[in-house]
C-alpha cells in the first residue's frame, strides 16, 4: 500500500526507517508494540521509498506476507 503523508510524519519515519520500518509502521498506524510484534512474525516490510514531488513528500513501503517470501 502507498501512504501519502505530510512532511512532519515523513521526517519521523526517516528517523525510524533503519529498524526495518517496523517502528515507522507503529508510529504511522499508532500500533501498540504487542500488535507490531505480532505483525512482524507474518509480514516483512521491504522497499522503503521516499519520494519528493514538487513540495510534497511521499513515503511508500511494500508488505510481503511471510509465505510469499518462501
C-alpha positions in Angstrom: 0.0 0.0 0.0 1.1 3.5 -0.7 0.8 6.0 2.1 0.8 9.7 1.3 2.0 11.6 4.4 2.8 15.1 5.4 6.4 16.1 5.7 6.3 16.1 9.5 5.4 12.4 9.6 7.9 11.6 6.9 10.6 13.1 9.0 9.6 10.9 11.9 9.6 7.9 9.6 13.1 8.6 8.3 14.3 8.6 11.9 13.0 5.1 12.4 13.3 3.5 9.0 16.6 1.8 9.8 14.8 -0.7 12.0 13.3 -2.5 9.1 10.4 0.0 9.0 8.7 -1.6 12.0 9.0 1.4 14.3 7.8 3.6 11.4 4.8 1.4 10.9 4.0 1.7 14.6 4.3 5.5 14.6 2.2 6.0 11.4 -0.5 3.5 12.3 -0.3 4.1 16.0 0.1 0.4 16.7 1.0 -1.0 20.1 4.2 -2.9 20.5 2.3 -6.1 21.0 0.4 -5.8 17.7 3.5 -4.7 15.9 5.4 -7.7 17.2 2.6 -10.0 16.0 2.7 -8.4 12.6 6.4 -8.8 12.2 6.1 -12.6 12.6 3.9 -12.7 9.5 4.8 -9.7 7.4 8.1 -8.2 6.3 8.3 -4.6 5.1 10.5 -4.1 2.1 11.3 -1.4 -0.4 11.2 1.6 1.8 10.8 4.6 -0.6 10.7 8.3 0.0 9.9 10.5 -3.0 9.9 14.2 -3.2 7.5 15.6 -5.8 7.3 19.3 -6.1 6.8 20.4 -2.5 5.3 17.1 -1.2 7.0 14.0 0.1 5.6 10.5 -0.3 6.6 7.6 1.7 5.9 4.1 0.5 6.6 0.6 1.6 5.6 -2.8 0.3 4.3 -5.6 2.6 5.2 -9.2 1.9 3.5 -11.9 3.8 5.9 -14.5 5.2 4.6 -17.2 2.9 5.2 -15.1 -0.1 8.9 -14.9 0.7 9.3 -18.7 0.5 
